[in-house]
Amino acid sequence: MKMSGGEYRKFAEKAAPRSNMKRDLFRAFLSGGTICTVGQSLINLYNYVGFSGDDASALCSITLIFIGALLTGLGVYDDIAAFAGAGTLVPITGFANSVAAAAIEFKSEGFITGTGTKMFVIAGPVIVYGISASIVYGLILLLL
């Protein structure tokens, strides 16, 4: 059975599950906002116990990365992401999840050829384009 590009697109649209845009946006906003609120609470806590602003921010990032990786390892993060959608992908916890999930998936292939090679399959482009954008931004600031 051969289909043209347009026929395939129509077939795929019929087969794809419909999403409730308002519900999905609300869930993403709620979950992303909750993660950010937890992050701000961590910064406030670290400031309260005596860390400077920069140190508190760094500790907050470390803590959120640890929590994201831990929840991925326990198999909980996927359930949260299924409910929250993009709300869990955007913050730093989503980055931790993408690295930890790939590491877990490929651990059977060994530390070098499995985990070490495949760990940044998903997160790698984020790192590359993030660094590239920061270089371009830095050069623009330098020139101006």
Phi and psi in radians as a Rosetta constraint file:
Dihedral C 1 N 2 CA 2 C 2 CIRCULARHARMONIC -1.818 0.35
Dihedral N 2 CA 2 C 2 N 3 CIRCULARHARMONIC 2.427 0.35
Dihedral C 2 N 3 CA 3 C 3 CIRCULARHARMONIC -2.242 0.35
Dihedral N 3 CA 3 C 3 N 4 CIRCULARHARMONIC 2.537 0.35
Dihedral C 3 N 4 CA 4 C 4 CIRCULARHARMONIC -1.377 0.35
Dihedral N 4 CA 4 C 4 N 5 CIRCULARHARMONIC 2.978 0.35
Dihedral C 4 N 5 CA 5 C 5 CIRCULARHARMONIC -1.036 0.35
Dihedral N 5 CA 5 C 5 N 6 CIRCULARHARMONIC -0.726 0.35
Dihedral C 5 N 6 CA 6 C 6 CIRCULARHARMONIC -1.180 0.35
Dihedral N 6 CA 6 C 6 N 7 CIRCULARHARMONIC -0.695 0.35
Dihedral C 6 N 7 CA 7 C 7 CIRCULARHARMONIC -1.142 0.35
Dihedral N 7 CA 7 C 7 N 8 CIRCULARHARMONIC -0.706 0.35
Dihedral C 7 N 8 CA 8 C 8 CIRCULARHARMONIC -1.131 0.35
Dihedral N 8 CA 8 C 8 N 9 CIRCULARHARMONIC -0.726 0.35
Dihedral C 8 N 9 CA 9 C 9 CIRCULARHARMONIC -1.061 0.35
Dihedral N 9 CA 9 C 9 N 10 CIRCULARHARMONIC -0.765 0.35
Dihedral C 9 N 10 CA 10 C 10 CIRCULARHARMONIC -1.108 0.35
Dihedral N 10 CA 10 C 10 N 11 CIRCULARHARMONIC -0.728 0.35
Dihedral C 10 N 11 CA 11 C 11 CIRCULARHARMONIC -1.077 0.35
Dihedral N 11 CA 11 C 11 N 12 CIRCULARHARMONIC -0.776 0.35
Dihedral C 11 N 12 CA 12 C 12 CIRCULARHARMONIC -1.146 0.35
Dihedral N 12 CA 12 C 12 N 13 CIRCULARHARMONIC -0.681 0.35
Dihedral C 12 N 13 CA 13 C 13 CIRCULARHARMONIC -1.113 0.35
Dihedral N 13 CA 13 C 13 N 14 CIRCULARHARMONIC -0.650 0.35
Dihedral C 13 N 14 CA 14 C 14 CIRCULARHARMONIC -1.179 0.35
Dihedral N 14 CA 14 C 14 N 15 CIRCULARHARMONIC -0.683 0.35
Dihedral C 14 N 15 CA 15 C 15 CIRCULARHARMONIC -1.388 0.35
Dihedral N 15 CA 15 C 15 N 16 CIRCULARHARMONIC -0.423 0.35
Dihedral C 15 N 16 CA 16 C 16 CIRCULARHARMONIC -1.253 0.35
Dihedral N 16 CA 16 C 16 N 17 CIRCULARHARMONIC 2.450 0.35
Dihedral C 16 N 17 CA 17 C 17 CIRCULARHARMONIC -1.219 0.35
Dihedral N 17 CA 17 C 17 N 18 CIRCULARHARMONIC 2.507 0.35
Dihedral C 17 N 18 CA 18 C 18 CIRCULARHARMONIC -1.373 0.35
Dihedral N 18 CA 18 C 18 N 19 CIRCULARHARMONIC 2.452 0.35
Dihedral C 18 N 19 CA 19 C 19 CIRCULARHARMONIC -1.919 0.35
Dihedral N 19 CA 19 C 19 N 20 CIRCULARHARMONIC 2.608 0.35
Dihedral C 19 N 20 CA 20 C 20 CIRCULARHARMONIC -1.629 0.35
Dihedral N 20 CA 20 C 20 N 21 CIRCULARHARMONIC 1.768 0.35
Dihedral C 20 N 21 CA 21 C 21 CIRCULARHARMONIC -1.030 0.35
Dihedral N 21 CA 21 C 21 N 22 CIRCULARHARMONIC -0.782 0.35
Dihedral C 21 N 22 CA 22 C 22 CIRCULARHARMONIC -1.116 0.35
Dihedral N 22 CA 22 C 22 N 23 CIRCULARHARMONIC -0.761 0.35
Dihedral C 22 N 23 CA 23 C 23 CIRCULARHARMONIC -1.112 0.35
Dihedral N 23 CA 23 C 23 N 24 CIRCULARHARMONIC -0.775 0.35
Dihedral C 23 N 24 CA 24 C 24 CIRCULARHARMONIC -1.112 0.35
Dihedral N 24 CA 24 C 24 N 25 CIRCULARHARMONIC -0.728 0.35
Dihedral C 24 N 25 CA 25 C 25 CIRCULARHARMONIC -1.119 0.35
Dihedral N 25 CA 25 C 25 N 26 CIRCULARHARMONIC -0.742 0.35
Dihedral C 25 N 26 CA 26 C 26 CIRCULARHARMONIC -1.094 0.35
Dihedral N 26 CA 26 C 26 N 27 CIRCULARHARMONIC -0.781 0.35
Dihedral C 26 N 27 CA 27 C 27 CIRCULARHARMONIC -1.120 0.35
Dihedral N 27 CA 27 C 27 N 28 CIRCULARHARMONIC -0.724 0.35
Dihedral C 27 N 28 CA 28 C 28 CIRCULARHARMONIC -1.127 0.35
Dihedral N 28 CA 28 C 28 N 29 CIRCULARHARMONIC -0.753 0.35
Dihedral C 28 N 29 CA 29 C 29 CIRCULARHARMONIC -1.105 0.35
Dihedral N 29 CA 29 C 29 N 30 CIRCULARHARMONIC -0.783 0.35
Dihedral C 29 N 30 CA 30 C 30 CIRCULARHARMONIC -1.117 0.35
Dihedral N 30 CA 30 C 30 N 31 CIRCULARHARMONIC -0.834 0.35
Dihedral C 30 N 31 CA 31 C 31 CIRCULARHARMONIC -1.253 0.35
Dihedral N 31 CA 31 C 31 N 32 CIRCULARHARMONIC -0.772 0.35
Dihedral C 31 N 32 CA 32 C 32 CIRCULARHARMONIC -1.081 0.35
Dihedral N 32 CA 32 C 32 N 33 CIRCULARHARMONIC -0.714 0.35
Dihedral C 32 N 33 CA 33 C 33 CIRCULARHARMONIC -1.135 0.35
Dihedral N 33 CA 33 C 33 N 34 CIRCULARHARMONIC -0.648 0.35
Dihedral C 33 N 34 CA 34 C 34 CIRCULARHARMONIC -1.141 0.35
Dihedral N 34 CA 34 C 34 N 35 CIRCULARHARMONIC -0.761 0.35
Dihedral C 34 N 35 CA 35 C 35 CIRCULARHARMONIC -1.074 0.35
Dihedral N 35 CA 35 C 35 N 36 CIRCULARHARMONIC -0.760 0.35
Dihedral C 35 N 36 CA 36 C 36 CIRCULARHARMONIC -1.167 0.35
Dihedral N 36 CA 36 C 36 N 37 CIRCULARHARMONIC -0.629 0.35
Dihedral C 36 N 37 CA 37 C 37 CIRCULARHARMONIC -1.149 0.35
Dihedral N 37 CA 37 C 37 N 38 CIRCULARHARMONIC -0.722 0.35
Dihedral C 37 N 38 CA 38 C 38 CIRCULARHARMONIC -1.078 0.35
Dihedral N 38 CA 38 C 38 N 39 CIRCULARHARMONIC -0.740 0.35
Dihedral C 38 N 39 CA 39 C 39 CIRCULARHARMONIC -1.057 0.35
Dihedral N 39 CA 39 C 39 N 40 CIRCULARHARMONIC -0.797 0.35
Dihedral C 39 N 40 CA 40 C 40 CIRCULARHARMONIC -1.143 0.35
Dihedral N 40 CA 40 C 40 N 41 CIRCULARHARMONIC -0.648 0.35
Dihedral C 40 N 41 CA 41 C 41 CIRCULARHARMONIC -1.116 0.35
Dihedral N 41 CA 41 C 41 N 42 CIRCULARHARMONIC -0.672 0.35
Dihedral C 41 N 42 CA 42 C 42 CIRCULARHARMONIC -1.127 0.35
Dihedral N 42 CA 42 C 42 N 43 CIRCULARHARMONIC -0.746 0.35
Dihedral C 42 N 43 CA 43 C 43 CIRCULARHARMONIC -1.053 0.35
Dihedral N 43 CA 43 C 43 N 44 CIRCULARHARMONIC -0.796 0.35
Dihedral C 43 N 44 CA 44 C 44 CIRCULARHARMONIC -1.066 0.35
Dihedral N 44 CA 44 C 44 N 45 CIRCULARHARMONIC -0.731 0.35
Dihedral C 44 N 45 CA 45 C 45 CIRCULARHARMONIC -1.105 0.35
Dihedral N 45 CA 45 C 45 N 46 CIRCULARHARMONIC -0.817 0.35
Dihedral C 45 N 46 CA 46 C 46 CIRCULARHARMONIC -1.134 0.35
Dihedral N 46 CA 46 C 46 N 47 CIRCULARHARMONIC -0.628 0.35
Dihedral C 46 N 47 CA 47 C 47 CIRCULARHARMONIC -1.130 0.35
Dihedral N 47 CA 47 C 47 N 48 CIRCULARHARMONIC -0.712 0.35
Dihedral C 47 N 48 CA 48 C 48 CIRCULARHARMONIC -1.093 0.35
Dihedral N 48 CA 48 C 48 N 49 CIRCULARHARMONIC -0.669 0.35
Dihedral C 48 N 49 CA 49 C 49 CIRCULARHARMONIC -1.456 0.35
Dihedral N 49 CA 49 C 49 N 50 CIRCULARHARMONIC 0.003 0.35
Dihedral C 49 N 50 CA 50 C 50 CIRCULARHARMONIC 2.047 0.35
Dihedral N 50 CA 50 C 50 N 51 CIRCULARHARMONIC 0.045 0.35
Dihedral C 50 N 51 CA 51 C 51 CIRCULARHARMONIC -1.433 0.35
Dihedral N 51 CA 51 C 51 N 52 CIRCULARHARMONIC 2.589 0.35
Dihedral C 51 N 52 CA 52 C 52 CIRCULARHARMONIC -1.237 0.35
Dihedral N 52 CA 52 C 52 N 53 CIRCULARHARMONIC 2.975 0.35
Dihedral C 52 N 53 CA 53 C 53 CIRCULARHARMONIC -1.014 0.35
Dihedral N 53 CA 53 C 53 N 54 CIRCULARHARMONIC -0.803 0.35
Dihedral C 53 N 54 CA 54 C 54 CIRCULARHARMONIC -1.172 0.35
Dihedral N 54 CA 54 C 54 N 55 CIRCULARHARMONIC -0.723 0.35
Dihedral C 54 N 55 CA 55 C 55 CIRCULARHARMONIC -1.154 0.35
Dihedral N 55 CA 55 C 55 N 56 CIRCULARHARMONIC -0.694 0.35
Dihedral C 55 N 56 CA 56 C 56 CIRCULARHARMONIC -1.120 0.35
Dihedral N 56 CA 56 C 56 N 57 CIRCULARHARMONIC -0.702 0.35
Dihedral C 56 N 57 CA 57 C 57 CIRCULARHARMONIC -1.133 0.35
Dihedral N 57 CA 57 C 57 N 58 CIRCULARHARMONIC -0.736 0.35
Dihedral C 57 N 58 CA 58 C 58 CIRCULARHARMONIC -1.122 0.35
Dihedral N 58 CA 58 C 58 N 59 CIRCULARHARMONIC -0.761 0.35
Dihedral C 58 N 59 CA 59 C 59 CIRCULARHARMONIC -1.120 0.35
Dihedral N 59 CA 59 C 59 N 60 CIRCULARHARMONIC -0.627 0.35
Dihedral C 59 N 60 CA 60 C 60 CIRCULARHARMONIC -1.081 0.35
Dihedral N 60 CA 60 C 60 N 61 CIRCULARHARMONIC -0.818 0.35
Dihedral C 60 N 61 CA 61 C 61 CIRCULARHARMONIC -1.057 0.35
Dihedral N 61 CA 61 C 61 N 62 CIRCULARHARMONIC -0.779 0.35
Dihedral C 61 N 62 CA 62 C 62 CIRCULARHARMONIC -1.073 0.35
Dihedral N 62 CA 62 C 62 N 63 CIRCULARHARMONIC -0.761 0.35
Dihedral C 62 N 63 CA 63 C 63 CIRCULARHARMONIC -1.124 0.35
Dihedral N 63 CA 63 C 63 N 64 CIRCULARHARMONIC -0.779 0.35
Dihedral C 63 N 64 CA 64 C 64 CIRCULARHARMONIC -1.160 0.35
Dihedral N 64 CA 64 C 64 N 65 CIRCULARHARMONIC -0.652 0.35
Dihedral C 64 N 65 CA 65 C 65 CIRCULARHARMONIC -1.119 0.35
Dihedral N 65 CA 65 C 65 N 66 CIRCULARHARMONIC -0.764 0.35
Dihedral C 65 N 66 CA 66 C 66 CIRCULARHARMONIC -1.072 0.35
Dihedral N 66 CA 66 C 66 N 67 CIRCULARHARMONIC -0.802 0.35
Dihedral C 66 N 67 CA 67 C 67 CIRCULARHARMONIC -1.090 0.35
Dihedral N 67 CA 67 C 67 N 68 CIRCULARHARMONIC -0.757 0.35
Dihedral C 67 N 68 CA 68 C 68 CIRCULARHARMONIC -1.069 0.35
Dihedral N 68 CA 68 C 68 N 69 CIRCULARHARMONIC -0.778 0.35
Dihedral C 68 N 69 CA 69 C 69 CIRCULARHARMONIC -1.184 0.35
Dihedral N 69 CA 69 C 69 N 70 CIRCULARHARMONIC -0.700 0.35
Dihedral C 69 N 70 CA 70 C 70 CIRCULARHARMONIC -1.101 0.35
Dihedral N 70 CA 70 C 70 N 71 CIRCULARHARMONIC -0.815 0.35
Dihedral C 70 N 71 CA 71 C 71 CIRCULARHARMONIC -1.122 0.35
Dihedral N 71 CA 71 C 71 N 72 CIRCULARHARMONIC -0.576 0.35
Dihedral C 71 N 72 CA 72 C 72 CIRCULARHARMONIC -1.150 0.35
Dihedral N 72 CA 72 C 72 N 73 CIRCULARHARMONIC -0.808 0.35
Dihedral C 72 N 73 CA 73 C 73 CIRCULARHARMONIC -1.076 0.35
Dihedral N 73 CA 73 C 73 N 74 CIRCULARHARMONIC -0.595 0.35
Dihedral C 73 N 74 CA 74 C 74 CIRCULARHARMONIC -1.427 0.35
Dihedral N 74 CA 74 C 74 N 75 CIRCULARHARMONIC -0.130 0.35
Dihedral C 74 N 75 CA 75 C 75 CIRCULARHARMONIC 1.410 0.35
Dihedral N 75 CA 75 C 75 N 76 CIRCULARHARMONIC 0.245 0.35
Dihedral C 75 N 76 CA 76 C 76 CIRCULARHARMONIC -1.588 0.35
Dihedral N 76 CA 76 C 76 N 77 CIRCULARHARMONIC -0.557 0.35
Dihedral C 76 N 77 CA 77 C 77 CIRCULARHARMONIC -1.074 0.35
Dihedral N 77 CA 77 C 77 N 78 CIRCULARHARMONIC -0.643 0.35
Dihedral C 77 N 78 CA 78 C 78 CIRCULARHARMONIC -1.084 0.35
Dihedral N 78 CA 78 C 78 N 79 CIRCULARHARMONIC -0.673 0.35
Dihedral C 78 N 79 CA 79 C 79 CIRCULARHARMONIC -1.159 0.35
Dihedral N 79 CA 79 C 79 N 80 CIRCULARHARMONIC -0.718 0.35
Dihedral C 79 N 80 CA 80 C 80 CIRCULARHARMONIC -1.115 0.35
Dihedral N 80 CA 80 C 80 N 81 CIRCULARHARMONIC -0.779 0.35
Dihedral C 80 N 81 CA 81 C 81 CIRCULARHARMONIC -1.140 0.35
Dihedral N 81 CA 81 C 81 N 82 CIRCULARHARMONIC -0.596 0.35
Dihedral C 81 N 82 CA 82 C 82 CIRCULARHARMONIC -1.116 0.35
Dihedral N 82 CA 82 C 82 N 83 CIRCULARHARMONIC -0.630 0.35
Dihedral C 82 N 83 CA 83 C 83 CIRCULARHARMONIC -1.340 0.35
Dihedral N 83 CA 83 C 83 N 84 CIRCULARHARMONIC -0.803 0.35
Dihedral C 83 N 84 CA 84 C 84 CIRCULARHARMONIC -1.542 0.35
Dihedral N 84 CA 84 C 84 N 85 CIRCULARHARMONIC -0.403 0.35
Dihedral C 84 N 85 CA 85 C 85 CIRCULARHARMONIC 1.154 0.35
Dihedral N 85 CA 85 C 85 N 86 CIRCULARHARMONIC -2.317 0.35
Dihedral C 85 N 86 CA 86 C 86 CIRCULARHARMONIC -1.126 0.35
Dihedral N 86 CA 86 C 86 N 87 CIRCULARHARMONIC -0.282 0.35
Dihedral C 86 N 87 CA 87 C 87 CIRCULARHARMONIC -1.093 0.35
Dihedral N 87 CA 87 C 87 N 88 CIRCULARHARMONIC -0.394 0.35
Dihedral C 87 N 88 CA 88 C 88 CIRCULARHARMONIC -1.758 0.35
Dihedral N 88 CA 88 C 88 N 89 CIRCULARHARMONIC -0.177 0.35
Dihedral C 88 N 89 CA 89 C 89 CIRCULARHARMONIC -1.491 0.35
Dihedral N 89 CA 89 C 89 N 90 CIRCULARHARMONIC -0.571 0.35
Dihedral C 89 N 90 CA 90 C 90 CIRCULARHARMONIC -1.321 0.35
Dihedral N 90 CA 90 C 90 N 91 CIRCULARHARMONIC -0.823 0.35
Dihedral C 90 N 91 CA 91 C 91 CIRCULARHARMONIC -1.183 0.35
Dihedral N 91 CA 91 C 91 N 92 CIRCULARHARMONIC 3.062 0.35
Dihedral C 91 N 92 CA 92 C 92 CIRCULARHARMONIC -1.073 0.35
Dihedral N 92 CA 92 C 92 N 93 CIRCULARHARMONIC -0.418 0.35
Dihedral C 92 N 93 CA 93 C 93 CIRCULARHARMONIC -1.158 0.35
Dihedral N 93 CA 93 C 93 N 94 CIRCULARHARMONIC -0.562 0.35
Dihedral C 93 N 94 CA 94 C 94 CIRCULARHARMONIC -1.155 0.35
Dihedral N 94 CA 94 C 94 N 95 CIRCULARHARMONIC -0.648 0.35
Dihedral C 94 N 95 CA 95 C 95 CIRCULARHARMONIC -1.124 0.35
Dihedral N 95 CA 95 C 95 N 96 CIRCULARHARMONIC -0.793 0.35
Dihedral C 95 N 96 CA 96 C 96 CIRCULARHARMONIC -1.063 0.35
Dihedral N 96 CA 96 C 96 N 97 CIRCULARHARMONIC -0.716 0.35
Dihedral C 96 N 97 CA 97 C 97 CIRCULARHARMONIC -1.085 0.35
Dihedral N 97 CA 97 C 97 N 98 CIRCULARHARMONIC -0.751 0.35
Dihedral C 97 N 98 CA 98 C 98 CIRCULARHARMONIC -1.140 0.35
Dihedral N 98 CA 98 C 98 N 99 CIRCULARHARMONIC -0.634 0.35
Dihedral C 98 N 99 CA 99 C 99 CIRCULARHARMONIC -1.279 0.35
Dihedral N 99 CA 99 C 99 N 100 CIRCULARHARMONIC -0.832 0.35
Dihedral C 99 N 100 CA 100 C 100 CIRCULARHARMONIC -1.158 0.35
Dihedral N 100 CA 100 C 100 N 101 CIRCULARHARMONIC -0.693 0.35
Dihedral C 100 N 101 CA 101 C 101 CIRCULARHARMONIC -1.117 0.35
Dihedral N 101 CA 101 C 101 N 102 CIRCULARHARMONIC -0.740 0.35
Dihedral C 101 N 102 CA 102 C 102 CIRCULARHARMONIC -1.161 0.35
Dihedral N 102 CA 102 C 102 N 103 CIRCULARHARMONIC -0.688 0.35
Dihedral C 102 N 103 CA 103 C 103 CIRCULARHARMONIC -1.092 0.35
Dihedral N 103 CA 103 C 103 N 104 CIRCULARHARMONIC -0.736 0.35
Dihedral C 103 N 104 CA 104 C 104 CIRCULARHARMONIC -1.179 0.35
Dihedral N 104 CA 104 C 104 N 105 CIRCULARHARMONIC -0.741 0.35
Dihedral C 104 N 105 CA 105 C 105 CIRCULARHARMONIC -1.091 0.35
Dihedral N 105 CA 105 C 105 N 106 CIRCULARHARMONIC -0.653 0.35
Dihedral C 105 N 106 CA 106 C 106 CIRCULARHARMONIC -1.829 0.35
Dihedral N 106 CA 106 C 106 N 107 CIRCULARHARMONIC 0.212 0.35
Dihedral C 106 N 107 CA 107 C 107 CIRCULARHARMONIC -1.122 0.35
Dihedral N 107 CA 107 C 107 N 108 CIRCULARHARMONIC -0.457 0.35
Dihedral C 107 N 108 CA 108 C 108 CIRCULARHARMONIC -1.183 0.35
Dihedral N 108 CA 108 C 108 N 109 CIRCULARHARMONIC -0.323 0.35
Dihedral C 108 N 109 CA 109 C 109 CIRCULARHARMONIC -1.524 0.35
Dihedral N 109 CA 109 C 109 N 110 CIRCULARHARMONIC 0.028 0.35
Dihedral C 109 N 110 CA 110 C 110 CIRCULARHARMONIC 1.817 0.35
Dihedral N 110 CA 110 C 110 N 111 CIRCULARHARMONIC 2.892 0.35
Dihedral C 110 N 111 CA 111 C 111 CIRCULARHARMONIC -1.249 0.35
Dihedral N 111 CA 111 C 111 N 112 CIRCULARHARMONIC -0.641 0.35
Dihedral C 111 N 112 CA 112 C 112 CIRCULARHARMONIC -1.462 0.35
Dihedral N 112 CA 112 C 112 N 113 CIRCULARHARMONIC -1.038 0.35
Dihedral C 112 N 113 CA 113 C 113 CIRCULARHARMONIC -1.409 0.35
Dihedral N 113 CA 113 C 113 N 114 CIRCULARHARMONIC -0.285 0.35
Dihedral C 113 N 114 CA 114 C 114 CIRCULARHARMONIC -1.775 0.35
Dihedral N 114 CA 114 C 114 N 115 CIRCULARHARMONIC -1.436 0.35
Dihedral C 114 N 115 CA 115 C 115 CIRCULARHARMONIC -1.052 0.35
Dihedral N 115 CA 115 C 115 N 116 CIRCULARHARMONIC -0.879 0.35
Dihedral C 115 N 116 CA 116 C 116 CIRCULARHARMONIC -1.118 0.35
Dihedral N 116 CA 116 C 116 N 117 CIRCULARHARMONIC -0.641 0.35
Dihedral C 116 N 117 CA 117 C 117 CIRCULARHARMONIC -1.406 0.35
Dihedral N 117 CA 117 C 117 N 118 CIRCULARHARMONIC -0.696 0.35
Dihedral C 117 N 118 CA 118 C 118 CIRCULARHARMONIC -1.695 0.35
Dihedral N 118 CA 118 C 118 N 119 CIRCULARHARMONIC -0.121 0.35
Dihedral C 118 N 119 CA 119 C 119 CIRCULARHARMONIC -1.044 0.35
Dihedral N 119 CA 119 C 119 N 120 CIRCULARHARMONIC -0.598 0.35
Dihedral C 119 N 120 CA 120 C 120 CIRCULARHARMONIC -1.847 0.35
Dihedral N 120 CA 120 C 120 N 121 CIRCULARHARMONIC 0.384 0.35
Dihedral C 120 N 121 CA 121 C 121 CIRCULARHARMONIC -1.030 0.35
Dihedral N 121 CA 121 C 121 N 122 CIRCULARHARMONIC -0.784 0.35
Dihedral C 121 N 122 CA 122 C 122 CIRCULARHARMONIC -1.510 0.35
Dihedral N 122 CA 122 C 122 N 123 CIRCULARHARMONIC -0.759 0.35
Dihedral C 122 N 123 CA 123 C 123 CIRCULARHARMONIC -1.388 0.35
Dihedral N 123 CA 123 C 123 N 124 CIRCULARHARMONIC -0.348 0.35
Dihedral C 123 N 124 CA 124 C 124 CIRCULARHARMONIC -0.958 0.35
Dihedral N 124 CA 124 C 124 N 125 CIRCULARHARMONIC -0.884 0.35
Dihedral C 124 N 125 CA 125 C 125 CIRCULARHARMONIC -1.055 0.35
Dihedral N 125 CA 125 C 125 N 126 CIRCULARHARMONIC -0.586 0.35
Dihedral C 125 N 126 CA 126 C 126 CIRCULARHARMONIC -1.108 0.35
Dihedral N 126 CA 126 C 126 N 127 CIRCULARHARMONIC -0.754 0.35
Dihedral C 126 N 127 CA 127 C 127 CIRCULARHARMONIC -1.141 0.35
Dihedral N 127 CA 127 C 127 N 128 CIRCULARHARMONIC -0.832 0.35
Dihedral C 127 N 128 CA 128 C 128 CIRCULARHARMONIC -1.043 0.35
Dihedral N 128 CA 128 C 128 N 129 CIRCULARHARMONIC -0.873 0.35
Dihedral C 128 N 129 CA 129 C 129 CIRCULARHARMONIC -1.293 0.35
Dihedral N 129 CA 129 C 129 N 130 CIRCULARHARMONIC -0.512 0.35
Dihedral C 129 N 130 CA 130 C 130 CIRCULARHARMONIC -1.138 0.35
Dihedral N 130 CA 130 C 130 N 131 CIRCULARHARMONIC -0.793 0.35
Dihedral C 130 N 131 CA 131 C 131 CIRCULARHARMONIC -1.163 0.35
Dihedral N 131 CA 131 C 131 N 132 CIRCULARHARMONIC -0.751 0.35
Dihedral C 131 N 132 CA 132 C 132 CIRCULARHARMONIC -1.061 0.35
Dihedral N 132 CA 132 C 132 N 133 CIRCULARHARMONIC -0.771 0.35
Dihedral C 132 N 133 CA 133 C 133 CIRCULARHARMONIC -1.125 0.35
Dihedral N 133 CA 133 C 133 N 134 CIRCULARHARMONIC -0.666 0.35
Dihedral C 133 N 134 CA 134 C 134 CIRCULARHARMONIC -1.193 0.35
Dihedral N 134 CA 134 C 134 N 135 CIRCULARHARMONIC -0.594 0.35
Dihedral C 134 N 135 CA 135 C 135 CIRCULARHARMONIC -1.157 0.35
Dihedral N 135 CA 135 C 135 N 136 CIRCULARHARMONIC -0.819 0.35
Dihedral C 135 N 136 CA 136 C 136 CIRCULARHARMONIC -1.053 0.35
Dihedral N 136 CA 136 C 136 N 137 CIRCULARHARMONIC -0.788 0.35
Dihedral C 136 N 137 CA 137 C 137 CIRCULARHARMONIC -1.086 0.35
Dihedral N 137 CA 137 C 137 N 138 CIRCULARHARMONIC -0.724 0.35
Dihedral C 137 N 138 CA 138 C 138 CIRCULARHARMONIC -1.112 0.35
Dihedral N 138 CA 138 C 138 N 139 CIRCULARHARMONIC -0.698 0.35
Dihedral C 138 N 139 CA 139 C 139 CIRCULARHARMONIC -1.158 0.35
Dihedral N 139 CA 139 C 139 N 140 CIRCULARHARMONIC -0.692 0.35
Dihedral C 139 N 140 CA 140 C 140 CIRCULARHARMONIC -1.082 0.35
Dihedral N 140 CA 140 C 140 N 141 CIRCULARHARMONIC -0.782 0.35
Dihedral C 140 N 141 CA 141 C 141 CIRCULARHARMONIC -1.095 0.35
Dihedral N 141 CA 141 C 141 N 142 CIRCULARHARMONIC -0.676 0.35
Dihedral C 141 N 142 CA 142 C 142 CIRCULARHARMONIC -1.110 0.35
Dihedral N 142 CA 142 C 142 N 143 CIRCULARHARMONIC -0.765 0.35
Dihedral C 142 N 143 CA 143 C 143 CIRCULARHARMONIC -1.261 0.35
Dihedral N 143 CA 143 C 143 N 144 CIRCULARHARMONIC -0.537 0.35
